[in-house]
Amino acid sequence: MTLFSRFSFHHRIFILIGLFAVLSIGVMWYFVRPLYETRVTEERTTVVQQVQHFAIRSVDEKLEHWVTIAHYLAWSVQSRPQEVAALIRQQIAFDSSLIQVIVSSPVLTDEFVATNSAHPNFRFDPPADAWNVSQRDSSISILWESDSRSGLQMIGIQKLFRVNAQPMILTIFANSSGLLHLLSTLPVGETFAIRVGSHRGVLYSNVPLALPLTPESWQHLTVMHDVTVDGNEWNLFFSKFSDVPMYLVIGIPKSVIVRPVQHLMAYSASIVAILTLVVVMFGWYFSKQLSKPVTQLVHDVERLKTLDFSRPIAEPHIRELAAVAQTIESMRTVMERYQRINVEKIIMEEWKNKFFLSHSEDCISITGNDNTFAFMNDRFIRVKDELHKVMPVLNKHDLLTHPNIERTKESSRSEQSGPYTVSFHQQEICIAFPDSGNEYFRLHDVAISRGDEHLGSLLVLHDLTTERMIDAMKTEMMNFIVHELRNPLNSIMGFASFIMDEPEMGTDERMEYVRIIKESSRTMNRLVNRFLDVQRLESHSVEYHREPADLVVIAKGVCDSQQPQLHAKSLQLNFSAEADIPHTTVAPDLMREAFLNLISNAVKYGDEHRTIDVEMHRSNNNILFIITDHGFGISAEDQQKLFSKFFRVTSNKQSATELGTGLGLAHVKQVMNHHNGGVALESNEQIGCRFTLTIPIV
């Protein structure tokens, strides 16, 4: 008894609900949470990278704006020097972010300075290494520095140009507070760090976060980098400006990125807990309502275990349990009736024995003390009915003494089992059925007696017909092989002895004997190879290569190869093929062998001065190869066995005199089976033999 089965029904419900709740939370935490965390991280990372690209693009556009102003003012100095002062002051008044514009020359002592009226005392002298040459225009240099005197973050644009071959410098200083405000208010979350830097160090940072970045390491950063600062994990998103060699880093705590996942997990756990509580409450109520009738039903069924079938089963008020109770009540009524007559075991054993005996592959019968058949399965009835056509078979004695039964290999023994004597009698019998011929069986006769009283017997007929046919085929095959191999072996042995016993034999005579030995060896080799080919096709042990082939070309080539044999017997071969026969996928070597077997047989089995007709045409999705030999023909009896291995036509004396292995047509049939095709034969005195090969087009 398991631990779980010790609990009551409603207790099991609570345990299952609790396990389900724990399992649900575990699945969410260990499987759903990592997956959702990964997807949220990827999504928020994509958003941050898009915001970062927006910030970079905005800064680049603002820098490009100031660079455009520098280009315009430098052009004005070159083309309209008398209007430069007015144009510069007008530009400062138009663009409030411009603080100061300076036009100077390294070869002149004086310079022109225009300052925004909002900063009348502004003076900014940045270090020379603060300027960074623009990556787009080498005449432009850009700086981003903090002015310690004014407390402003400055953007400087310096334009190099010439006026009348004199080098000139146009310097613009602009307030970058708007850019800093843009960077510090990026929509990437409530907590994030912004850092703008260059090779000189940090130019701007919105929070004092000690990121592990040095002026030398920023050039080797990847787009995204994970760092740990003060024990907290941060995701850094790095990007470079397009105009100047400066970088922008946005740092976001990893806890901020995965915070939606934590909120979702907390919300899901709360939902599971609430649902679990609701299910527990309803489960407690319904289990109480359900357990009462179940307990009553179990109590009633428990009485049946003690074989007390006298009291009926009470019907519960629950419809599903009522159906179960009605079924149990029906069983109780039947078992009560069986109990009264005390035949439960007898009925079960009789039914089981009849079932096994009826479905046995053997012919089985049970006889009573008078040797009449008390039980017969269907196979035994068939044997009895067939013999009954010759002479009535009413009992065991009639069967064993029937004139159509021939007995061999008899054996007997007996054993003692308490007061009973068990006699075993075994014999092999041949039954000559009037309609189907001879069949072979092994008869087991088991008789039981007590003293001189015969109680009954069991007759079992085990079918041996198939085994006998296989043995006969094996014997026939071995006899054929021995017979076919004996002649070439005798030739080889005889001529080899001549060569050994006659050392003074002439060279020509010796070579003739060697030629005969070689030809005999070839005969044996052809016989063995043909037998192996048939066996391989039957067993599918070899995979033959298939390829699209022109069967007309193959058949024509085989016909041409038989010209010497045709000429030797003064035969004429007419070959015709339709023009629209397509190529089909076959094993070319096998098809060539099949055509060769049929054409060589047509040459061999017939008189001289004949005509052999070979036709090929298309029929639906098949190609038909038809050969008519006008030869000896084959009787209807031999046609039934013609495609069996080692079969030779014996009904025609002329055919029987021709040499052959009896494997050629068997090989043709296997080749057709290998290609899902077929072979058919038509034979009469007018046409001799007409073989038709049906080859599917694939």
C-alpha positions as CSV (number, residue, x, y, z in Angstrom):
1,M,0.0,0.0,0.0
2,T,1.5,3.3,-1.1
3,L,1.7,6.4,1.2
4,F,-0.7,8.3,-1.1
5,S,-3.4,5.7,-0.9
6,R,-3.6,6.0,2.8
7,F,-5.2,9.4,2.6
8,S,-8.9,10.0,2.1
9,F,-10.3,11.2,-1.2
10,H,-10.6,14.9,-0.2
11,H,-7.2,14.8,1.4
12,R,-5.8,13.6,-1.9
13,I,-7.5,16.5,-3.7
14,F,-5.7,19.0,-1.4
15,I,-2.4,17.3,-1.9
16,L,-2.8,17.3,-5.7
17,I,-3.8,20.9,-5.7
18,G,-0.9,21.9,-3.5
19,L,1.5,19.9,-5.7
20,F,0.0,21.5,-8.8
21,A,0.5,25.0,-7.3
22,V,4.1,24.3,-6.4
23,L,4.8,22.8,-9.7
24,S,3.2,25.8,-11.5
25,I,5.3,28.3,-9.6
26,G,8.4,26.1,-10.2
27,V,7.8,26.0,-13.9
28,M,7.3,29.7,-14.0
29,W,10.4,30.4,-12.0
30,Y,12.8,27.9,-13.6
31,F,11.5,27.8,-17.2
32,V,9.2,30.7,-18.0
33,R,11.2,33.4,-16.0
34,P,14.6,32.8,-17.8
35,L,12.9,32.8,-21.2
36,Y,10.9,35.9,-20.5
37,E,13.9,37.6,-18.9
38,T,15.9,36.9,-22.0
39,R,13.3,38.3,-24.3
40,V,12.7,41.4,-22.1
41,T,16.4,42.0,-21.9
42,E,16.7,41.7,-25.7
43,E,13.7,44.0,-26.2
44,R,14.9,46.7,-23.8
45,T,18.4,46.4,-25.1
46,T,17.1,47.1,-28.6
47,V,15.2,50.2,-27.3
48,V,18.2,51.6,-25.5
49,Q,20.4,51.1,-28.6
50,Q,17.8,52.9,-30.7
51,V,17.6,55.8,-28.1
52,Q,21.4,55.9,-28.1
53,H,21.5,56.1,-31.9
54,F,19.0,58.9,-31.6
55,A,21.2,60.8,-29.2
56,I,24.3,60.3,-31.4
57,R,22.4,61.5,-34.4
58,S,21.0,64.6,-32.5
59,V,24.5,65.6,-31.3
60,D,25.9,65.0,-34.8
61,E,23.2,67.1,-36.3
62,K,23.9,69.9,-33.8
63,L,27.6,69.8,-34.5
64,E,26.9,69.8,-38.2
65,H,24.8,72.9,-37.7
66,W,27.6,74.7,-36.0
67,V,30.1,73.5,-38.6
68,T,27.8,74.8,-41.3
69,I,27.8,78.2,-39.6
70,A,31.6,78.1,-39.5
71,H,31.7,77.4,-43.2
72,Y,29.3,80.2,-43.9
73,L,31.2,82.8,-41.8
74,A,34.5,81.7,-43.3
75,W,33.1,82.1,-46.8
76,S,31.8,85.5,-45.8
77,V,35.3,86.6,-44.6
78,Q,36.7,85.5,-48.0
79,S,34.0,87.0,-50.2
80,R,32.5,89.9,-48.3
81,P,35.1,91.1,-45.8
82,Q,33.5,94.5,-45.4
83,E,30.3,92.8,-44.1
84,V,31.8,90.2,-41.9
85,A,31.4,92.0,-38.6
86,A,27.7,92.6,-39.2
87,L,27.1,89.1,-40.4
88,I,28.8,87.6,-37.3
89,R,26.9,89.8,-34.9
90,Q,23.7,89.0,-36.8
91,Q,24.4,85.2,-36.5
92,I,25.1,85.5,-32.8
93,A,21.8,87.4,-32.3
94,F,20.0,84.8,-34.4
95,D,21.5,81.7,-32.6
96,S,21.4,82.2,-28.9
97,S,23.6,79.1,-28.3
98,L,26.6,81.0,-29.9
99,I,28.6,82.7,-27.2
100,Q,31.7,84.0,-29.1
101,V,33.1,84.1,-32.6
102,I,36.8,84.9,-33.2
103,V,38.5,85.6,-36.5
104,S,42.3,85.5,-36.3
105,S,45.4,84.8,-38.2
106,P,48.7,83.2,-37.0
107,V,50.6,85.8,-39.1
108,L,48.7,88.8,-37.9
109,T,48.6,90.3,-34.4
110,D,45.1,91.7,-34.4
111,E,41.9,89.6,-34.3
112,F,38.2,90.2,-34.5
113,V,36.1,89.0,-31.5
114,A,32.3,89.1,-31.3
115,T,30.7,88.0,-28.0
116,N,27.1,87.3,-27.1
117,S,25.7,90.1,-25.0
118,A,24.5,87.6,-22.5
119,H,28.2,86.8,-21.7
120,P,30.0,90.1,-22.1
121,N,33.1,89.0,-20.1
122,F,33.4,85.6,-21.7
123,R,36.9,84.5,-22.4
124,F,37.8,80.8,-23.0
125,D,41.3,79.6,-23.8
126,P,41.2,75.8,-24.2
127,P,44.4,73.8,-24.4
128,A,45.7,73.0,-27.8
129,D,45.3,69.2,-27.4
130,A,41.6,69.7,-26.7
131,W,40.9,70.2,-30.4
132,N,40.0,67.2,-32.4
133,V,40.2,67.2,-36.2
134,S,36.9,66.4,-37.8
135,Q,36.7,62.9,-39.3
136,R,34.8,64.3,-42.3
137,D,36.6,67.7,-43.0
138,S,40.3,68.1,-42.1
139,S,39.8,71.9,-42.1
140,I,37.5,71.7,-39.2
141,S,38.5,71.0,-35.6
142,I,36.0,70.4,-32.8
143,L,36.3,70.5,-29.0
144,W,33.9,69.7,-26.1
145,E,35.2,71.2,-22.9
146,S,34.1,72.6,-19.6
147,D,34.8,76.3,-18.9
148,S,35.8,76.5,-15.3
149,R,35.3,80.3,-15.1
150,S,31.8,80.4,-16.5
151,G,30.8,76.9,-15.5
152,L,29.5,76.2,-19.0
153,Q,30.0,73.1,-21.1
154,M,31.4,74.5,-24.4
155,I,31.4,73.2,-27.9
156,G,34.2,74.8,-30.1
157,I,34.3,74.8,-33.9
158,Q,37.6,75.9,-35.5
159,K,37.7,76.5,-39.3
160,L,41.0,76.9,-41.2
161,F,40.9,78.9,-44.4
162,R,42.9,81.4,-46.5
163,V,42.2,84.9,-47.6
164,N,44.6,86.2,-50.3
165,A,47.0,83.4,-49.5
166,Q,47.0,84.4,-45.8
167,P,46.1,81.6,-43.3
168,M,43.0,82.5,-41.3
169,I,41.3,80.8,-38.3
170,L,37.6,81.2,-37.5
171,T,36.7,80.0,-34.0
172,I,33.2,79.5,-32.7
173,F,32.3,78.8,-29.0
174,A,28.8,77.6,-28.4
175,N,26.9,76.6,-25.2
176,S,26.3,72.8,-25.2
177,S,23.8,72.8,-22.3
178,G,21.0,72.0,-24.7
179,L,22.9,68.8,-25.8
180,L,23.6,67.9,-22.2
181,H,19.9,68.3,-21.3
182,L,19.0,66.1,-24.3
183,L,21.4,63.4,-23.1
184,S,20.4,63.6,-19.4
185,T,16.7,63.2,-20.2
186,L,16.9,60.2,-22.6
187,P,13.9,57.9,-22.2
188,V,15.8,54.8,-21.1
189,G,14.4,54.4,-17.6
190,E,14.4,56.1,-14.2
191,T,18.0,55.1,-13.4
192,F,20.8,55.4,-15.9
193,A,24.3,56.8,-16.4
194,I,25.5,59.0,-19.3
195,R,29.1,59.6,-20.1
196,V,30.7,61.5,-22.9
197,G,34.5,61.1,-23.3
198,S,37.5,61.2,-25.5
199,H,41.1,60.4,-25.5
200,R,41.6,63.2,-22.8
201,G,39.2,61.5,-20.4
202,V,35.6,62.1,-19.3
203,L,34.0,65.3,-20.8
204,Y,30.6,64.9,-19.2
205,S,28.9,62.5,-16.8
206,N,25.5,62.8,-15.2
207,V,26.2,60.6,-12.2
208,P,29.4,60.0,-10.3
209,L,29.6,56.3,-11.4
210,A,33.1,54.8,-11.4
211,L,32.9,52.9,-14.8
212,P,36.0,50.8,-15.6
213,L,36.9,53.0,-18.6
214,T,40.2,54.6,-19.3
215,P,41.2,57.1,-22.1
216,E,43.0,54.2,-23.9
217,S,40.3,51.5,-23.4
218,W,37.3,53.2,-25.0
219,Q,38.6,52.7,-28.5
220,H,38.4,48.9,-28.1
221,L,34.9,48.7,-26.6
222,T,32.2,46.7,-28.3
223,V,28.6,47.9,-28.9
224,M,27.4,46.3,-25.6
225,H,29.5,45.5,-22.6
226,D,28.6,44.1,-19.2
227,V,30.5,45.4,-16.1
228,T,30.2,45.2,-12.3
229,V,30.4,48.4,-10.3
230,D,30.2,48.4,-6.5
231,G,28.8,44.9,-6.6
232,N,26.0,45.8,-9.1
233,E,25.8,44.6,-12.6
234,W,25.5,47.2,-15.3
235,N,24.9,47.0,-19.0
236,L,27.0,49.5,-21.0
237,F,25.9,50.6,-24.5
238,F,28.9,52.2,-26.3
239,S,28.7,54.3,-29.5
240,K,31.1,56.7,-31.2
241,F,30.3,60.1,-32.7
242,S,30.6,60.4,-36.5
243,D,32.3,63.8,-36.7
244,V,34.8,63.7,-33.7
245,P,36.8,61.0,-32.0
246,M,34.5,61.0,-28.9
247,Y,32.3,58.3,-27.5
248,L,28.9,58.1,-25.7
249,V,28.3,55.5,-23.1
250,I,24.8,54.8,-21.6
251,G,24.9,52.6,-18.5
252,I,21.7,50.9,-17.2
253,P,21.6,48.6,-14.1
254,K,20.6,45.1,-15.0
255,S,18.1,45.1,-12.2
256,V,16.2,47.9,-14.0
257,I,16.1,46.0,-17.2
258,V,14.7,42.8,-15.6
259,R,12.4,44.6,-13.3
260,P,9.3,43.9,-15.5
261,V,10.1,40.2,-15.2
262,Q,10.2,40.4,-11.4
263,H,6.8,42.3,-11.4
264,L,5.3,39.6,-13.7
265,M,6.6,36.8,-11.6
266,A,5.2,38.4,-8.4
267,Y,1.8,39.0,-10.2
268,S,1.7,35.4,-11.5
269,A,2.6,33.9,-8.1
270,S,-0.2,36.0,-6.6
271,I,-2.7,34.8,-9.2
272,V,-1.6,31.2,-8.6
273,A,-1.9,31.5,-4.9
274,I,-5.4,33.1,-5.1
275,L,-6.6,30.4,-7.6
276,T,-5.1,27.7,-5.4
277,L,-7.0,29.1,-2.4
278,V,-10.3,29.3,-4.3
279,V,-9.8,25.7,-5.7
280,V,-9.0,24.4,-2.2
281,M,-12.1,25.9,-0.8
282,F,-14.4,24.6,-3.5
283,G,-12.5,21.3,-3.5
284,W,-13.0,20.8,0.2
285,Y,-16.8,21.3,-0.2
286,F,-17.2,19.1,-3.3
287,S,-14.9,16.4,-2.0
288,K,-17.0,16.2,1.2
289,Q,-20.2,15.9,-0.9
290,L,-18.5,13.3,-3.1
291,S,-16.8,11.3,-0.4
292,K,-20.0,10.4,1.4
293,P,-21.6,8.3,-1.4
294,V,-18.1,6.9,-2.4
295,T,-17.5,5.8,1.2
296,Q,-20.9,4.1,1.3
297,L,-20.3,2.4,-2.1
298,V,-16.9,1.2,-0.9
299,H,-18.5,-0.2,2.2
300,D,-21.0,-2.1,0.2
301,V,-18.3,-3.4,-2.2
302,E,-16.2,-4.5,0.8
303,R,-18.8,-7.1,1.6
304,L,-18.4,-8.7,-1.8
305,K,-14.7,-9.4,-0.9
306,T,-16.0,-11.7,1.8
307,L,-18.3,-13.5,-0.7
308,D,-21.3,-12.0,0.9
309,F,-23.7,-11.4,-2.0
310,S,-26.9,-11.4,0.0
311,R,-27.4,-7.7,0.5
312,P,-28.0,-5.3,-2.5
313,I,-25.7,-2.3,-3.3
314,A,-27.2,1.0,-2.2
315,E,-27.7,3.5,-5.1
316,P,-25.9,6.9,-4.5
317,H,-27.6,10.2,-5.4
318,I,-24.7,11.1,-7.7
319,R,-25.6,10.1,-11.3
320,E,-22.1,9.0,-12.3
321,L,-21.7,6.8,-9.2
322,A,-25.2,5.5,-9.6
323,A,-24.2,4.0,-13.0
324,V,-21.2,2.3,-11.3
325,A,-23.4,1.1,-8.4
326,Q,-25.9,-0.4,-10.9
327,T,-23.1,-2.2,-12.7
328,I,-21.8,-3.6,-9.4
329,E,-25.3,-4.6,-8.4
330,S,-25.7,-6.5,-11.7
331,M,-22.4,-8.3,-11.1
332,R,-23.5,-9.0,-7.5
333,T,-26.8,-10.6,-8.7
334,V,-25.0,-12.8,-11.3
335,M,-22.3,-13.8,-8.8
336,E,-25.0,-14.6,-6.2
337,R,-26.7,-16.9,-8.7
338,Y,-23.4,-18.6,-9.6
339,Q,-22.5,-19.0,-6.0
340,R,-25.8,-20.8,-5.4
341,I,-24.9,-23.4,-8.0
342,N,-21.2,-23.3,-7.3
343,V,-20.0,-23.4,-10.9
344,E,-18.0,-20.2,-11.2
345,K,-14.6,-22.0,-11.6
346,I,-16.0,-24.6,-13.9
347,I,-17.4,-22.1,-16.3
348,M,-14.3,-20.0,-16.4
349,E,-12.0,-23.0,-17.0
350,E,-14.2,-24.5,-19.7
351,W,-14.4,-21.1,-21.6
352,K,-10.6,-20.6,-21.3
353,N,-9.8,-24.1,-22.5
354,K,-12.2,-23.9,-25.5
355,F,-10.8,-20.5,-26.5
356,F,-7.2,-21.7,-26.5
357,L,-8.0,-25.0,-28.3
358,S,-10.2,-23.3,-30.9
359,H,-7.5,-20.8,-31.9
360,S,-4.6,-23.3,-32.1
361,E,-2.8,-23.8,-35.4
362,D,-3.0,-27.6,-34.9
363,C,-6.0,-29.9,-35.5
364,I,-7.3,-30.7,-31.9
365,S,-10.0,-32.9,-30.6
366,I,-11.0,-34.2,-27.2
367,T,-12.8,-37.6,-26.9
368,G,-14.9,-39.0,-24.1
369,N,-14.8,-42.4,-22.4
370,D,-16.6,-43.9,-25.4
371,N,-14.0,-42.4,-27.9
372,T,-16.6,-40.1,-29.5
373,F,-15.6,-36.6,-30.3
374,A,-16.6,-34.3,-27.4
375,F,-14.8,-31.3,-28.8
376,M,-13.2,-30.4,-32.2
377,N,-11.7,-27.2,-33.3
378,D,-12.3,-25.9,-36.8
379,R,-9.2,-27.3,-38.3
380,F,-10.0,-30.8,-37.0
381,I,-13.5,-30.6,-38.3
382,R,-12.1,-29.9,-41.8
383,V,-9.9,-33.0,-41.7
384,K,-12.8,-35.1,-40.4
385,D,-15.3,-33.8,-43.0
386,E,-12.8,-34.6,-45.9
387,L,-12.3,-38.1,-44.7
388,H,-16.0,-38.5,-44.1
389,K,-16.5,-38.2,-47.9
390,V,-14.7,-41.6,-48.3
391,M,-15.9,-43.4,-45.2
392,P,-17.9,-42.2,-42.1
393,V,-15.7,-40.9,-39.2
394,L,-17.8,-41.1,-36.0
395,N,-15.1,-41.7,-33.4
396,K,-11.4,-42.0,-32.7
397,H,-11.3,-45.6,-33.9
398,D,-12.8,-44.7,-37.3
399,L,-10.2,-41.9,-37.7
400,L,-7.1,-44.1,-36.8
401,T,-8.3,-47.0,-39.0
402,H,-9.4,-44.9,-42.0
403,P,-8.2,-46.4,-45.3
404,N,-6.9,-43.0,-46.6
405,I,-4.5,-42.7,-43.7
406,E,-1.0,-44.1,-44.0
407,R,1.0,-44.4,-40.7
408,T,4.8,-44.3,-40.2
409,K,7.4,-43.7,-37.4
410,E,5.2,-44.8,-34.5
411,S,6.3,-44.5,-30.9
412,S,4.6,-45.1,-27.5
413,R,5.2,-44.5,-23.8
414,S,3.2,-44.2,-20.6
415,E,3.4,-42.4,-17.3
416,Q,1.8,-43.0,-13.9
417,S,0.3,-39.9,-12.1
418,G,-1.4,-41.1,-8.9
419,P,-4.3,-43.3,-9.8
420,Y,-4.2,-42.2,-13.4
421,T,-2.2,-43.7,-16.3
422,V,-1.3,-41.3,-19.1
423,S,-0.4,-43.0,-22.4
424,F,1.5,-41.1,-25.1
425,H,1.3,-42.4,-28.7
426,Q,3.0,-40.5,-31.6
427,Q,3.1,-41.3,-35.3
428,E,3.5,-39.6,-38.6
429,I,0.6,-40.0,-41.0
430,C,-0.2,-39.2,-44.6
431,I,-3.8,-38.4,-45.4
432,A,-5.0,-38.7,-49.0
433,F,-7.7,-36.1,-49.2
434,P,-10.2,-36.7,-52.1
435,D,-10.0,-33.1,-53.4
436,S,-6.6,-31.6,-52.4
437,G,-4.3,-34.6,-52.5
438,N,-1.8,-35.8,-49.9
439,E,-1.1,-33.9,-46.7
440,Y,1.3,-34.9,-43.9
441,F,0.7,-34.7,-40.1
442,R,2.3,-35.7,-36.9
443,L,-0.3,-37.3,-34.7
444,H,-0.1,-37.0,-30.9
445,D,-2.6,-39.3,-29.0
446,V,-2.7,-38.7,-25.3
447,A,-5.0,-41.1,-23.5
448,I,-6.0,-41.0,-19.7
449,S,-7.3,-44.1,-17.9
450,R,-7.9,-45.1,-14.3
451,G,-7.2,-48.8,-13.9
452,D,-9.2,-50.5,-16.6
453,E,-11.5,-47.6,-17.1
454,H,-10.8,-45.4,-20.2
455,L,-11.6,-41.7,-19.3
456,G,-10.8,-39.9,-22.6
457,S,-8.0,-38.8,-24.9
458,L,-6.5,-35.7,-26.6
459,L,-5.8,-35.9,-30.3
460,V,-3.4,-33.3,-31.9
461,L,-2.6,-33.3,-35.6
462,H,0.4,-31.1,-36.3
463,D,0.7,-30.1,-40.0
464,L,4.0,-31.3,-41.6
465,T,3.0,-30.7,-45.3
466,T,5.0,-27.5,-45.7
467,E,8.1,-29.0,-44.1
468,R,7.8,-32.0,-46.4
469,M,7.5,-29.7,-49.5
470,I,10.6,-27.7,-48.3
471,D,12.6,-31.0,-47.8
472,A,11.5,-32.2,-51.3
473,M,12.6,-28.8,-52.9
474,K,15.9,-29.0,-51.1
475,T,16.5,-32.6,-52.3
476,E,15.5,-31.6,-55.8
477,M,17.8,-28.6,-55.8
478,M,20.8,-30.6,-54.5
479,N,20.2,-33.3,-57.1
480,F,20.0,-30.8,-59.9
481,I,23.2,-29.0,-58.7
482,V,25.0,-32.3,-58.4
483,H,23.8,-33.4,-61.8
484,E,24.6,-30.2,-63.6
485,L,28.0,-29.8,-62.0
486,R,29.0,-33.5,-62.4
487,N,29.5,-33.4,-66.2
488,P,31.9,-30.4,-66.3
489,L,33.7,-31.8,-63.2
490,N,34.1,-35.1,-64.9
491,S,35.5,-33.4,-68.0
492,I,37.9,-31.4,-65.9
493,M,39.1,-34.4,-64.0
494,G,39.3,-36.7,-67.0
495,F,41.3,-34.3,-69.3
496,A,43.5,-33.2,-66.4
497,S,44.3,-36.9,-65.8
498,F,45.1,-37.3,-69.6
499,I,47.5,-34.3,-69.4
500,M,49.2,-35.7,-66.2
501,D,49.4,-39.3,-67.5
502,E,50.7,-38.5,-71.0
503,P,53.9,-36.4,-70.5
504,E,54.8,-36.9,-74.2
505,M,51.5,-35.5,-75.4
506,G,51.8,-33.0,-78.2
507,T,51.4,-29.3,-77.6
508,D,48.3,-28.9,-79.8
509,E,46.6,-31.9,-78.2
510,R,47.5,-30.6,-74.7
511,M,46.2,-27.1,-75.5
512,E,42.9,-28.6,-76.8
513,Y,42.5,-30.5,-73.5
514,V,43.3,-27.3,-71.6
515,R,40.7,-25.5,-73.7
516,I,38.1,-28.1,-72.8
517,I,39.0,-27.8,-69.1
518,K,38.6,-24.1,-69.3
519,E,35.3,-24.3,-71.1
520,S,34.0,-26.8,-68.5
521,S,35.1,-24.4,-65.8
522,R,33.2,-21.6,-67.5
523,T,30.1,-23.7,-67.6
524,M,30.3,-24.4,-63.9
525,N,31.0,-20.7,-63.2
526,R,28.0,-19.7,-65.3
527,L,25.7,-22.1,-63.5
528,V,26.9,-20.9,-60.1
529,N,26.7,-17.2,-61.1
530,R,23.2,-17.7,-62.5
531,F,22.1,-19.4,-59.3
532,L,23.6,-16.6,-57.2
533,D,21.9,-13.9,-59.3
534,V,18.5,-15.5,-58.7
535,Q,19.2,-15.8,-55.0
536,R,20.3,-12.2,-54.7
537,L,17.2,-10.9,-56.4
538,E,15.0,-13.1,-54.3
539,S,16.6,-12.0,-51.0
540,H,17.1,-8.3,-52.0
541,S,20.6,-8.5,-50.6
542,V,22.2,-6.5,-53.4
543,E,21.1,-2.9,-54.4
544,Y,21.4,-2.6,-58.2
545,H,22.2,0.8,-59.6
546,R,19.3,2.4,-61.5
547,E,19.4,5.1,-64.1
548,P,17.3,6.4,-67.0
549,A,17.9,4.1,-69.9
550,D,16.7,3.6,-73.5
551,L,15.3,0.0,-73.4
552,V,15.0,0.0,-77.2
553,V,18.8,0.6,-77.5
554,I,19.5,-2.2,-74.9
555,A,17.1,-4.7,-76.7
556,K,18.6,-3.9,-80.1
557,G,22.1,-4.4,-78.8
558,V,21.2,-7.8,-77.4
559,C,19.6,-8.8,-80.7
560,D,22.7,-7.8,-82.6
561,S,24.9,-9.8,-80.2
562,Q,23.0,-13.0,-81.1
563,Q,23.8,-12.8,-84.9
564,P,26.4,-15.6,-84.8
565,Q,23.9,-18.0,-83.1
566,L,21.1,-16.9,-85.5
567,H,23.4,-17.5,-88.5
568,A,24.4,-20.9,-87.2
569,K,20.7,-22.1,-87.2
570,S,19.7,-20.1,-90.3
571,L,17.3,-18.0,-88.3
572,Q,15.9,-14.6,-89.1
573,L,15.2,-12.1,-86.3
574,N,12.8,-9.2,-87.0
575,F,13.1,-6.3,-84.5
576,S,10.5,-3.4,-84.5
577,A,9.9,-0.6,-81.9
578,E,7.6,2.3,-81.8
579,A,9.1,5.7,-82.2
580,D,7.6,7.3,-79.0
581,I,9.0,4.9,-76.4
582,P,10.4,7.0,-73.6
583,H,13.4,6.4,-71.4
584,T,12.7,4.8,-68.0
585,T,14.6,4.3,-64.8
586,V,15.9,0.7,-64.6
587,A,19.0,-1.4,-63.7
588,P,20.4,-1.6,-67.2
589,D,22.5,-4.7,-66.5
590,L,19.5,-6.6,-65.2
591,M,17.3,-5.6,-68.1
592,R,20.0,-6.7,-70.6
593,E,20.2,-10.1,-68.9
594,A,16.4,-10.5,-69.0
595,F,16.3,-9.7,-72.8
596,L,19.3,-12.0,-73.4
597,N,17.7,-14.9,-71.6
598,L,14.5,-14.7,-73.7
599,I,16.3,-14.1,-77.0
600,S,18.8,-16.9,-76.4
601,N,16.0,-19.3,-75.4
602,A,14.1,-18.3,-78.6
603,V,17.2,-19.3,-80.6
604,K,17.8,-22.5,-78.7
605,Y,14.3,-24.0,-78.4
606,G,13.1,-24.4,-82.0
607,D,13.9,-25.8,-85.4
608,E,16.2,-24.2,-88.0
609,H,15.0,-21.8,-90.7
610,R,12.6,-20.0,-88.4
611,T,11.6,-16.3,-87.8
612,I,11.9,-14.7,-84.4
613,D,9.8,-11.6,-83.9
614,V,10.8,-9.0,-81.3
615,E,8.4,-6.0,-80.7
616,M,8.5,-3.1,-78.4
617,H,5.7,-0.6,-77.9
618,R,4.1,1.6,-75.2
619,S,0.9,0.7,-73.4
620,N,-0.4,3.4,-71.0
621,N,2.4,3.8,-68.4
622,N,4.3,0.6,-69.4
623,I,6.8,-0.5,-72.0
624,L,6.0,-3.9,-73.5
625,F,8.8,-6.2,-74.8
626,I,7.2,-9.1,-76.8
627,I,9.2,-11.9,-78.3
628,T,7.6,-14.7,-80.4
629,D,9.9,-17.6,-81.3
630,H,7.7,-19.9,-83.5
631,G,9.5,-22.8,-81.8
632,F,8.7,-26.0,-79.9
633,G,6.1,-24.5,-77.5
634,I,5.4,-25.5,-73.9
635,S,2.5,-27.6,-72.6
636,A,-0.1,-26.1,-70.3
637,E,1.2,-28.4,-67.4
638,D,4.8,-27.2,-67.8
639,Q,3.7,-23.5,-68.0
640,Q,2.6,-23.6,-64.4
641,K,6.2,-24.4,-63.2
642,L,8.1,-22.7,-66.0
643,F,9.4,-19.8,-63.8
644,S,10.5,-22.0,-60.9
645,K,14.2,-22.5,-60.2
646,F,15.8,-25.5,-61.9
647,F,12.7,-26.4,-63.8
648,R,13.4,-27.9,-67.3
649,V,10.7,-28.6,-69.8
650,T,10.4,-32.4,-70.2
651,S,7.0,-32.8,-72.0
652,N,8.7,-31.9,-75.3
653,K,11.6,-34.3,-76.2
654,Q,13.3,-31.7,-78.5
655,S,13.4,-29.1,-75.7
656,A,14.6,-31.7,-73.2
657,T,17.7,-32.4,-75.4
658,E,18.9,-28.8,-75.2
659,L,21.4,-27.9,-72.6
660,G,20.3,-25.5,-69.9
661,T,20.4,-24.7,-66.1
662,G,16.7,-24.2,-65.5
663,L,17.5,-20.8,-63.9
664,G,17.1,-18.4,-66.9
665,L,13.4,-17.8,-66.7
666,A,13.5,-17.8,-62.9
667,H,16.0,-15.0,-63.3
668,V,13.8,-13.1,-65.8
669,K,10.9,-13.3,-63.3
670,Q,13.0,-11.9,-60.5
671,V,14.3,-9.1,-62.7
672,M,10.7,-8.1,-63.5
673,N,9.7,-8.3,-59.8
674,H,12.7,-6.1,-59.0
675,H,11.3,-3.4,-61.4
676,N,7.7,-3.9,-60.2
677,G,6.9,-5.3,-63.6
678,G,5.6,-8.6,-64.9
679,V,6.2,-11.5,-67.3
680,A,3.5,-13.4,-69.2
681,L,3.6,-16.5,-71.5
682,E,1.4,-17.5,-74.3
683,S,2.1,-20.8,-76.1
684,N,0.5,-22.8,-78.9
685,E,1.4,-24.7,-82.1
686,Q,1.1,-21.6,-84.4
687,I,3.3,-19.2,-82.5
688,G,5.5,-21.5,-80.4
689,C,6.1,-19.3,-77.3
690,R,5.4,-15.7,-76.9
691,F,6.8,-14.0,-73.8
692,T,5.7,-10.5,-72.8
693,L,7.6,-8.3,-70.4
694,T,5.7,-5.4,-68.8
695,I,8.1,-2.7,-67.6
696,P,6.7,0.4,-65.8
697,I,7.7,3.9,-67.0
698,V,9.3,5.7,-64.0
